[in-house]
Amino acid sequence: MEYLGVFVAAIASYAFGAAWYMVLAKRWMAAAGVSQEDASRKNPVPLIISFVMAVLVAGMMRHIFAMAGIDTPNNGLWAGFGLGAFIAVPWIITNYAFAGRSMRLMFIDGLYAVVGCTIMGLVLTLF
């Protein structure tokens, strides 16, 4: 069941990301400096990498939750939120700051990380 929970949590977060970036596609492209032409290329590699990374994050979150005794949906939701807001986002912002990326991009991608981790945390505690 643990592997299934990790996989389902990764799918849930990935699905949220697909919806998030569809809604914010034009804003994200402008903030990231990506042209419509580049974004329209039919290259599946970034999508595959993104899903594999979601599985890795969900797997590590499951491990952390098991070690910390986080086993209720409420605790999983808040732990996921905390990992996203206080682990993932600071790394994103640090990298983007050194790369000279815009605050708008930091906000779009940072909020995705927070909500994605929150979803993962909730789903992991449902299995």
BAFI-113538 format. One record per residue: residue in one letter; x, y, z of N, C-alpha, C, CB in turn. Coordinates in steps of 0.001 Angstrom, whole numbers, padded with zeros to 6 digits, always signed. Atoms other than C-alpha are relative to their C-alpha. Glycine has a CB too. Example, Ala and Ser with C-alpha at 12.3 -4.5 7.8 and 13.67 -1.06 7.14 Angstrom:
<sites>
A+000890-001190+000000+012300-004500+007800+000900+001200+000000-000992+000027+001246/S-000820-001190-000060+013670-001060+007140-000770+001090+000730+000414+000462-001415/
</sites>
This chain:
<sites>
M+000812-001203+000000+000000+000000+000000+000850+001260+000000-000921+000002+001192/E-000831-001201-000080+002870+002390+000695+000384+000496-001386+001259-000275+000824/Y-000381-000414+001349+004000+002384-002940-001188+000568-000761+000596-001176-000767/L+001204-000513+000658+000449+002870-004152-000302+001417+000472-001204-000921+000275/G+000240-001333-000541+000023+005858-001849+000961+001030-000571+000112-000024+001505/V-001005-000895+000582+003252+007401-003130-000371+000317-001444+001418-000633+000071/F+000350-000182+001409+002161+006880-006724-001249+000873-000146-000226-001364-000677/V+001230-000794+000067-001336+008301-006122+000259+001450+000420-001089-000623+000893/A-000346-001360-000427+000101+011298-004251+000740+000745-001105+000859-000037+001276/A-000725-000619+001113+002469+011967-007162-000963+000361-001131+001107-000945-000519/I+000988-000276+001058-000403+011713-009663-000870+001194+000378-000889-001243-000258/A+000864-001108-000438-002573+014071-007603+000726+001333-000110-000473-000222+001448/S-000776-001237+000073+000167+016686-007340+000299+000362-001456+001312-000138+000798/Y-000287-000211+001419+001076+016277-011019-001235+000536-000722+000476-001311-000656/A+001259-000472+000612-002575+016725-012041-000285+001443+000404-001187-000910+000413/F+000157-001385-000422-002777+019874-009945+000940+000897-000797+000266+000144+001510/G-000975-000786+000754+000387+021137-011649-000437+000217-001438+001353-000678+000026/A+000485-000149+001372-001101+020475-015080-001083+001072-000066-000541-001342-000534/A+001070-001001-000023-004196+022495-014205+000564+001387+000323-001083-000391+001032/W-000603-001268-000435-002138+025228-012467+000696+000698-001169+001006-000246+001148/Y-000767-000611+001080+000153+025786-015415-000829+000205-001270+001209-000853-000313/M+000905-000305+001116-002673+025579-017976-000673+001347+000235-001067-001116-000169/V+000668-001258-000346-004486+028385-016175+000974+001176-000078-000612-000087+001410/L-000977-001084-000071-001305+030436-015733+001028-000042-001132+000711-000047+001325/A-000976+000211+001068+000397+029481-019010+000584+001304-000544-000640-000770-001127/K-000514-001249+000586+000656+032962-020506+000804+000806+001009-001154+000850-000535/R-000741-000729-001034+001713+034567-017234+001337-000666+000308-000834+000103+001277/W-001231+000727-000279+004260+031827-016582+001000+000189-001132-000291-001489+000211/M-000899-000176+001134+005707+032069-020104+000630+001392+000009-000750-000232-001314/A-000531-001362-000058+006075+035840-019753+001020+000138+001124-001137+001012+000194/A-000904-000109-001155+007690+035539-016313+001276-000817-000198-000713-000461+001275/A-001147+000880+000202+009997+032706-017392+000798+000360-001249-000462-001436-000090/G-000681-000357+001241+010905+034277-020718-000040-001114-001026+001426+000369+000283/V+000184+001102+000932+009609+031278-022659-000968+000455-001080-000523-001282+000725/S+000875-000410+001098+008139+031942-026088-001112-001023-000211+000810+000183-001296/Q+001111+000901+000339+004862+030466-027284+000510-001130-000892-001151+000776-000710/E-000569+001001+000908+006859+028672-029983+000745-001089+000778+000951+000672-001009/D-000738+000971-000812+009174+027029-027434-000944-000846+000853+001013+000718+000897/A+000951+000718-000853+006254+026104-025181-000852-000978-000795-000899+000985+000729/S+000866+000840+000831+004367+024534-028092+000704-001229-000559-000551+000809-001134/R-000720+001166+000514+007086+022032-028967-000517-001267+000654+001512+000143+000238/K+000541+001281-000474+005945+018437-028611+001106-000867+000607-000692-000757-001158/N-001073+000723-000671+008808+017376-026337-000535-000567+001316+001232+000930+000251/P+000552+000589-001218+007586+014894-023705+000987-000081+001169-000504-001367-000304/V-001026+000186-001038+010873+014886-021746-000281+000824+001258+001369+000371-000552/P+000281-000741-001239+009989+017755-019349-001192-000563+000778-000257+001459-000324/L+001165+000584-000678+006632+016106-018602+000382-001283+000734-001125-000286-001012/I-000457+001254-000620+008291+012763-017878+000877+000306+001210+000781-000872-001025/I-000871-000382-001117+010974+014372-015719-000828+000533+001159+001031+001057-000446/S+000858-000578-001036+008303+016315-013839-000724-001087+000791-001019+000959-000627/F+000708+001068-000709+006354+013155-013023+000960-000831+000848-000737-000904-000997/V-000991+000771-000772+009465+011242-011943+000394+000775+001260+001264-000306-000867/M-000344-000818-001170+010384+014146-009639-001143+000016+001016+000342+001438-000434/A+001149+000055-000915+006851+014121-008193+000002-001310+000778-001326+000154-000778/V-000072+001298-000693+007267+010423-007391+001114+000030+001051+000246-001159-001019/L-001094-000095-000975+010614+011131-005700-000394+000841+001213+001245+000596-000660/V+000429-000855-001115+009151+013954-003613-001020-000740+000862-000602+001333-000525/A+001021+000735-000763+006130+011859-002625+000628-001142+000792-001089-000550-000943/G-000674+001088-000707+008391+008953-001715+000754+000490+001226+000955-000712-000931/M-000724-000550-001154+010569+011096+000527-000960+000531+001043+000954+001111-000441/M+000993-000476-000965+007535+012723+002094-000602-001172+000774-001113+000795-000715/R+000539+001171-000688+006125+009269+002886+000986-000496+001046-000325-001121-001002/H-001039+000426-000938+009421+008347+004519+000050+000942+001214+001380-000044-000707/I-000012-000982-001094+009464+011553+006583-001233-000171+000881+000060+001444-000559/F+001240+000175-000759+005832+011039+007584+000067-001240+000874-001200-000090-000945/A-000102+001239-000777+006534+007464+008701+000922+000196+001202+000516-001156-000886/M-000947-000227-001094+009521+008547+010787-000561+000952+001052+001310+000552-000548/A+000546-001005-000930+007587+011456+012333-001351-000414+000579-000142+001343-000708/G+001300+000444-000507+004396+009478+012980-001162+000838-000516+000005+000028+001502/I+001078-000803+000599+002299+011706+010703-000910-000965-000746+000566+001128-000969/D+000873+001014+000590-000688+009517+009904-001469+000403-000089+000107-001254+000786/T+001376-000453+000164-003838+011626+009915-000055+001007-001151-000545+000630+001321/P+000106-000952+001106-005130+013667+006964+000305+001440+000395-001374-000066-000584/N-000270-001369-000436-005025+016909+008950+001493+000234+000194-000749+000302+001299/N-001446-000133-000208-001428+016337+010024+000770-000104-001317+000496-001070+000976/G-000644+000133+001301-000468+015223+006520-000128+001259-000830-000583-001166-000754/L+000232-001251+000724-002008+018337+005004+000941+001087+000492-001457+000453+000154/W-000845-001054-000562-000150+020661+007384+001486-000297-000152-000327+000197+001460/A-001411+000352+000204+003129+018742+007139+000391+000224-001464+000264-001477+000411/G-000265-000253+001413+002910+018857+003345+000115+001483-000285-001093-000606-000861/F-000065-001452+000142+002190+022569+003497+001343+000528+000518-001171+000671+000755/G-001251-000464-000594+005174+023109+005790+001218-000367-000833+000151-000567+001386/L-001127+000407+000846+007547+021123+003593+000053+000832-001279-000101-001496-000348/G+000029-000828+001203+006414+023054+000537+000408+001433+000282-001379-000022-000614/A-000220-001420-000294+006438+026486+002155+001378+000284+000592-001061+000494+000950/F-001220-000301-000737+009577+026140+004267+001217-000831-000410-000249-000194+001444/I-001134+000742+000560+011750+023654+002336+000094+000277-001507-000150-001537+000273/A-000041-000131+001464+010823+023719-001373+000083+001453-000459-001227-000650-000612/V+000034-001390+000473+009996+027417-001794+001290+000764+000287-001159+000726+000636/P-001274-000710-000193+013137+028774-000139+001084-000412-001005+000508-000242+001407/W-000974+000439+001006+015245+026641-002524-000313+000594-001360+000026-001526-000093/I+000405-000580+001284+013246+027808-005537+000383+001472-000049-001523-000170-000226/I-000274-001441-000021+013555+031448-004530+001510+000272-000014-000645+000651+001243/T-001452-000171+000012+017284+031111-003822+000553-000188-001410+000669-000990+000971/N-000486+000260+001358+017932+029578-007244-000444+001091-000971-000494-001362-000488/Y+000514-001023+000906+015724+032098-009027+000636+001354+000266-001509+000106+000125/A-000629-001281-000322+017279+035034-007185+001390+000088-000639+000098+000185+001533/F-001331-000005+000615+020780+034061-008330-000070+000006-001517+000797-001202+000468/A+000163+000022+001456+019481+033467-011861-000625+001292-000524-000858-001192-000414/G+000602-001267+000416+017882+036931-011887-001414-000143-000514+000837+000634-001053/R+001382+000223+000442+014378+035541-012371-000933+000974+000699-000440-001457+000277/S+000952-000991-000508+011326+037670-011760-000721-000493+001258-001024+000346-001081/M+000802+000321-001183+009333+037819-008541-001292-000711-000417-000326+001288+000807/R+001225+000646+000489+006274+036824-010587+000231-001493-000214-000476+000659-001315/L-000316+001409+000205+007968+033555-011588+000198-000705+001341+001258-000149-000873/M-000175+000577-001333+009001+032946-007979-001352-000285+000639+000825+000941+000894/F+001328+000168-000583+005392+033406-006915-000749-001151-000666-000806+001297-000127/I+000736+001052+000722+003884+031167-009632+000557-001376+000347+000073+000232-001529/D-000595+001313-000262+006346+028314-009153+000035-000338+001488+001405-000052-000565/G-000009+000236-001442+006580+028749-005387-001357-000438+000519+000442+001246+000727/L+001343+000383-000444+002835+028586-004885-000367-001392-000500-001036+001022-000485/Y+000205+001361+000494+002714+025492-007083+000660-001013+000940+000564-000148-001432/A-000704+000924-000901+005309+023845-004803-000734-000162+001320+001422+000489+000259/V+000723+000060-001281+003339+024724-001664-001276-000834-000144-000347+001430+000501/V+001270+000720+000165-000005+023486-002974+000265-001449-000402-000895+000698-001060/G-000326+001368+000399+001565+020446-004642+000427-000860+001178+001094+000010-001041/C-000428+000743-001196+003267+019372-001400-001155-000192+000977+001158+000730+000700/T+001164+000123-000883+000076+020046+000557-000904-001132-000481-000789+001334+000058/I+000807+001087+000576-001868+017774-001804+000667-001343+000258-000205+000212-001521/M-000721+001253-000254+000811+015093-001517-000134-000434+001444+001471+000150-000356/G+000103+000325-001417+000749+015290+002268-001365-000549+000369+000297+001218+000831/L+001363+000465-000269-003008+014885+002371-000199-001401-000569-001040+000976-000597/V+000222+001297+000651-003081+012000-000110+000804-001107+000676+000370+000080-001487/L-000822+001027-000649-000229+010146+001596-000629-000518+001296+001386+000555+000293/T+000604+000439-001256-002161+010039+004855-001350-000678-000204-000162+001176+000930/L+001257+000717+000290-005250+008628+003149+000256-001484-000314-000732+000669-001190/F-000331+001396+000329-003395+005356+002370+000644-000696+001161+000917-000068-001202/
</sites>
